[in-house]
Amino acid sequence: MIMPEPTGFGRLLPSETSHYTDPVTGVEVKVLTSHPAGSSKPYQTHPTWTADGEWILFRSDRDDGAQAYLVHETRGDILQLTEGATDTGSLNLDPASNTLYFMRRADEGRQLIGLNLKTLIPDALAGSIGPRTEYERVISTLPPDLRDSGGFAIDADGSAAYWGVGFGPAPDRSAALATAGRRVIDQQNLDPTEEREAARLRFEIQGRGPGGIRRIDLITGELSTVIDVDFRMGHVQTNPWVPGEIIYCHETTGDAPQRIWTVRADGSDNRPLYVETPDEWVTHETVSGADEVMFNLMAHLPYLAQKPSGVCVVDLRTGAMRVLGQAPGQGFWHCNGSPDRRWAVADDFTGNVTLIDRRSGELTVLTTDHKMRPDHTHPIFSPDSKRVLIQSGRPTDGRALDLMLIDIPAALQGREPALPQPSPAG
């Protein structure tokens, strides 16, 4: 008799790890997941490793609805973290306290939950999982008049969550555009025949607000306003090195008239970051150092290729900007910086993942052909700056995603020391 696979909170699943050698670059790629349902990582703006650097956070809709999981980077065993009506769109690790924060739908309304990984992980490994309530804490029940818009992020000092919201009557957006999936949006944004004014109208419709950011005290659950804006809130993230510093964007599902913004937790110093021109398409910003944000200046359409483009960094204090590098053809799409500020990594429209040496400007393709469907690779560095994590449609020809890990080749790591960088807060 075949026993059914256990389901639910705290279950351990066997390793799904495999390896392959990239046929173009010769670099070995470690595949961490292979479930048919697919496995995707958090966005590259958010922490992905646990405090000990051993486990990687991901989400998957396996047999218990969409839930949060951890995969052990070296052993490959998988631990289910959540069950029930979990919102997996924004999963937030606080490495300092080793807590996972997420939203859950309950009879009382949507709730912000804190999950204690410090006790859950050893209990699960020992086979002594207690009731879910022993590990979880309900931080706050969220007001029904606020809608998610841009996810949430945890302050560098672990004191608060900053939640991107929409409110008031639903914005007047095209029903077809509002329900468009990732592939439809990509096809529209990559169409070189679309008139620029038609694209701008599409983005204006999708970018309508109002929106805002709310602060949730992680001890008391108290909710307060950071800022309200007249556009659609998007991609809320925090500076991992500087408490109280928030980065957010005007979300349009494409080009925005002014993409990147920053504000302090008390609502002060709200301002655009990298003031762009109408001929620039700015996207996929991520905090890459205590004083800088990395982003992409796109080049995938003919008129964009006539301007400087590529992976860029902008100084949060002075506004100074520089281009780090650009891929041939349509250019890069998503980017991330290593915590030691030695490297940048970016994917391109063909699904290649490229390492950029910030000291020399040298570009090295690490791995190729990751399909960029059903979603993009969203590369991020490990906390020690030695590995790159991606999600890839390569093994399934774009039908589902798997997590993959690529070591930065030793020959590149040993060339010269990294720039000095303070440790993240906590």
N, C-alpha and C positions, 0 to 999 in steps of 0.2 A: 504494500500500500504506500503510495506517495503522499507524504505529509505536505499540506499547503505551506507556502512561505509565510513566516510571521509578518504581521503588519503592525504599524503603530509607532508611537513615541518610544524612543530609546532602543529600537531594534538595531542589531548589528548585521550587516550584510557582507558577503565575501568580496574579495578584491575582484575588480574588473580590469586590472592593469595589463597593458601590453605595450610593445615598443615597435617602432619601425624607423628605418633610415630614410630621410628625405631624398628622393631620387635625383633632385637637382642640386641641393647644397651639400649632401652627405652628412648633415647634422642628424643626430638621433633624437627622435621625438617620443616622449613617454605619454601614452594614452591612459588617462585615469578612469574613464567611465565608458561603458558600452551598452547601457540599457536601451532597448528599442524606443522607449518613451523620450529619450534625449535628456541631456543634463546641461544646464546653463549656469554661468557664473554671475555674480553681481556685476553691476556696471563698473568700469575702470576708475570711477571717481570714489569708490568705497573700499575700505579694508576687506581683504579676502582670506587672510590667514589668521588662525587663532593666536593667542598671546605667546604660546611656546613655539610658534613657527612650524608646527608639525601637521596641522589639519587645514584643509581648504574648504571654504563654504561654497555650496551650490544649491540649486533648486531643481526639482524634477517632479513630473507628474507620473508616478510609477503605478501604484495600485491603491493609493490612499488619497487621491487628489493631489494638487500641487503642494509640495511640502519642501522644507529646508533640510538639507543634509550636510554632513561633513565627510570628506574623504581624506584618509591619512596619506600624506604625500609619499612616504617610502613604503609602507606596508600595503596600502591600497584598500584596507578595510573601510567600510562605509557605515556611518551612524546617522539614523533618522532623528531629527531634532524636534519636529513639530507634527501635529496631527489635527484633524478637524478643519474648520473653515479658516485656513491660513491665507493671508495676503502675502504672496512671495515676491511681489514686484519690487519691494524695497526692503532688503535684509541688511541689517547694520550690526557689524561686530565692533564692540569696544574692546580693543586688545588690552588696555590697562586693567580692566576689571574682568576680562574674559567673559563678557556678557553678550548674548545675541538679543537684539531688539527687533521686533516685528509687529505687524498689525494682525489682529484676529477679529473675525465677524462673530458677534455674540448676540444673545437675545437683548441685552442692554444697549447694544450698539457696537460700533467698532472700537476695539480696545488696543492700546499700546502695551505690549508684553515685554518683560525682561526675562530672559532665560539664562540661568546660571550654569555656564559650561564648566566652570572650575570644579563643580561637584558632579555634574552629569557625565562628563567623559570618563572619569575613573570608575564611577558606578557602573556605567554601561560595559566597560571593558572587564569589570569584575563579575558581570552577570547579576548585579544586585540593584537593578533599577527600582526606585520607589515610585509612588504616585506622582503624576505630572505636577501636581500642586506643590510638591517639595522643592521643585527646581524653578518654577515660574512665579513671577510677581506681576499683577496687573498694575501698571503705572497710572493709566488714565483711561477713562471712557470718553471718546471723542464726540464733540457736538455734531448733531445730524445735519446742521446747516453748512458744514464745511466739506468740500470734496477734495480728494487727493489731486494734486497737480504738481508733479516734479519730485515725488518721493520725499524721504526724510533722511537726515544725517545726524550724527552724534558729535557734540562738541569735543574738541581736543582734550579738555579736562574731564570729560565724562559727566558733566553736570546737567546737560540738557540735550533734548532732541529738537531739531529745527525742521518743521514740517511744511512742505510746499502745498498750498491750498488754492482752490477756487471757491467762490461764494456768490450768492445772489442768483438771479435767473440764469439758466444755462445760456452760454454764449451762442450767438447766431452763427453756427458753422454748418457748412454743407453736410448733409447726412452721409453722402457717399464718401466725402473726405474724412469725416469724423470716425467712420468705421473701417477705413482702409487699413489693410495689414501692412507689415513691414515690406513685403515684396512689391506691393502696389506703390507705396510711397517711394521706394528706391527706383522703380521704373520711371515714375514721373520725374524725379529729381535728376535722373541720368539722361533724360531725353534731350538731345541737342537741338531738336527741331521746335521745342516749345518756345513760344514767344516770351521774351523777358517780362513783359507786362502781364501776361497771363499767369506766369509763375509767381510774380509778385502779388497778384490778386489772390491766388491760391494760398500763399503764405500768410497774407493779411487775414484771410478768413480763419485759417487754422490757429493764428496767433492771438485771437481776441481774448480779452480777459473779462472781468478783473481777476487778479490773483494776489497772492500774498505769502508770507512766511509766518508761522506761529511757533513760539517757543514752548516746549513742554518740559517742565522741571522733572528730572528723573527721580527725585526723592519724593516730592509732594504730589506730583501729577498736575500741578497748576499750569494752566494754559494762558499765554499772553501773546500780544501782537508784537512782532518784530517790525514788519513793514507791509503795506499794501501798495500794489502797483496797478496800472491800467491795462496790463497785458497778461497773457497766459504765462503762469509761472512754470519753470522747468529746471531740471537737473540741480536740485539743491544739494550742495556739498559743503564740507567744512575744511578749514586748513588744519591738517593733523599736527602742525607744529605751533600754531598760534590760537589759543583759546579765544572764543568769541568772534572769530572771523568766518564769514559765510560767503560763498560764491554761488551765484545762481544765473539763470539765463532766461531770455525771452524765447519760449518754445513756439516754433512755427511748423515743425516737422521738416524744415528746410532752412532757407536763408531768412535772416531777420535783419531789420534795419539797424539794430544794435543788439548783438547777441549776448555778450558777457557783462555781468554786473557783480558788484561786491557791496556788502553792507556789514556793519558791526551788529552784534547780538542785541544791542539796545536800540537799534534802528538808526544810529548815527552813521555818517560818512557813506551814505548810499550813493553810488556813482557807477558810471560805465567803466569797464576795464578794457583797454584797447579800443579806442574810439575808431570805428570802421567807416569806410567810404561806401557809397552805393555800388561800386564795382567789386567789392570784396565779399566773399562768402566765408564767414567765420563759423567754426563749429567744434564740438567735442572737446571743450575745455576741461582740464583736470589740474588740480593743485600738484605741483611737482617739486616744491621746495618751500621753505619757510616764507620766502619773499617772492615767489613766482608762480605763475599759472602757465601751463603748456596748452596749446590749441593748434588747430589746423586752419590754414588759409587754403581753401580748395582750388583745384585747377582742372576739374573734370569736364567743364564746358568750355567752348572755344573762347568766349569773352573773358573767362577767368584766367585762362592760360596766358593772356597778354599782360598780366600783372605779376609781381613777385608773389610766390606761394610756397607752401610747405609746412612742416612742423615748426612752430614758433614758440618762444617763451616771452612773456611780458612781466616786467617787474611790478609787483604789487605796490611798491612804495614810490617809485619814480615814474612808472609808465613806460620806461624804455623797453623796446621790443627788438628781437633779432630772430632771423630765420635760421633754423638748425640744419635743414636739409629737405630735399624733395625727391620723390620717386619719379622715374621716367613715365611717360604716357599720361594717364589721367591724374597721377599724383596720389598722395596719401589720403587716408580717410579718418582713422581714429588714432590716438596717440596716448602715450603715458611716459612718465619720467621715473628713473630709478631713485630710491630714497637717498643714495649717496651722490646724486647729481652727476654721475659719470655718463649715464646712458639715456637715450630716448628710444622708444620702440613705437613703430607705427605699422598699420596694415594698409593695403592699397585695394583698388577695386577688383583686382584679379584674385585676391585672397593670399597674397604673399605677405609675410611678416618680416620687417626689416629693422635691424639694430642700427642706431646712429650713435657714434662716438662723439660726445659733446666737446671733447678737447680738440679732436682733429677734424671733425666733420665727416669722417669716413662712414660710408653706408655699407652694411653687410646683410645680405638676405639670409635669414635664419632658416625659414621653412616656407613652403609654397603650396598653392592650389587648395586653399581652405574654403572655397566656394562662396563665402559671404551669404549663405542662406542655410537654414531659414532665418538666420540672424548673422550679425557681423562678429568678428573674432574678439573685439574689445580687449586688447592685450593689456596686461598689468605685470609689474615686477614683483618678485618675492621680497619680503622685508629685508633680506641681506643683499639685494641687488644682483643676485647671481643667476636668477632664472626668470623666464617669462611664461606666464600662464595665459592661455587663450581658450576660447570655445570654437569648435570647428565642425563644419558640415562635411568634411572630406571623407570620413569613412562610410558615410551613407549617401554620398553624392547629393548632399544638401537637403535630405529629408528630415534629419534630426541632428542635434548638436552633441558633441562629446568634449570633455575637458582634456586639454593637452598641456604638457609642460616641456619647455625647451631650456636646456642649460646654455648660458652664454659660453661659447668656446673658450677653453683655458688659454689659448694663444692670444685671444683678445683681452681677457681679464688681466693678464699679467703685464700689459704694456706700460702703464703709468698709473700713479695714484689718483684717487678720486678727489674732487673738491671737498673741502671741509663742510660738514652739514650738522647742525644740532639734532639731537634725538627728538622724535615726536614727543609731545607732552604726555606725561604719565609714565 
